[in-house]
Amino acid sequence: MDEIEILLKQLTQAGGIPGHETEVRGLIQKHLGSLGEVTHDRLGSVICRKSGEAAEPRIMLAAHMDEIGFVVSHITKEGFIRFASVGGWWDQVLLAQRVVIKTAKGDVTGIIGARSPHLLSDEERRKLVERKDMYIDIGASSAEEVDKAGVRIADPVLPVSEFTILANGKTYLSKAFDDRGGCAVLLTVMRRLRDTAHANTLFAVATVQEEVGLRGARTSVRVVDPDVAIVLEGTAVSDVPGQSDDSHQVLRLGRGPIVTFYRGDMIPNHKLRDLLVDTAERGDVPVQIRADDRVRGGTDGAAIHLHGSGVPTIVVSLPVRYVHSHGGIMHRTDFDAEVELLVRLVQRLDQKAVSDLTAW
Ligand code: CO
């Protein structure tokens, strides 16, 4: 594995459901510690300030560090564990998946279960199993055994999925590319800019609690008070069977980062958008442009661009297949292209370029 693969492995394997980001935060702080001055907001987002050749403008690069997961909601007399979702899960990707419960006594492994298909009637087998009928099985047979293992109500539960380099050597499989992929881009861009001139002050921000409502973005943006913001995300692509019709654009792995020109929660600053596209063209960096109101969920950009009297903001995303599941797939070409694009863009964001963004 090369440096980037090791970084992606570390970041995706670290635990960090919303409100329980301690493990992934520690890792990110370790990486950012050598690149700038690290502080926090009071929800736990990490903010790394790195001065360039000019104090102004203030540029915020933000990626969220939390991942979707669960918490223990109830323990049955027979020793099965009911769970509540933290973040947006699709019930169909849950059954038979391995999870780990983070208890005060240590990690407890379990599997998400439901009644075995052998025991269902033909009609029951045709129905989808709903999350409310699922449970986590840690191999216990009583509530006492679950208690003895250390499991308590509200303990966080994480998906288990090993980081794996796939058959072509260029695609990677793991949980949590949304948004540890964005975090890895953030750290790599900061590393690249350590020894490169940039006429601005950079704030690399790893936000908390994005998946439950952009909460760390709202608090960290007040600390940073940026003049311009670039949000680094991981987002779903549609280059899979059953999607390639003419009614919608098909976004693909390996064709470059996705730049969102329109979605329901945010319209990017148009001049920033044009500057980014021009930067991509000049640098021969591929990008995919998206305008789609069907995309569910918000991004930190929705909160950040409304800070103060408004912040010119754009969202740049790593394409990910099967986002919000145990097994996302991302492409190295997209990662490298996004890093290159952002390094070049940051170097162009000097005082004049940034004041031009809001010269109405
Ligand atoms: Co995300």
Residues whose N, C-alpha, C, O or C-beta is under 5 A from the ligand:
A	BS01	CO	D178 D179 G234
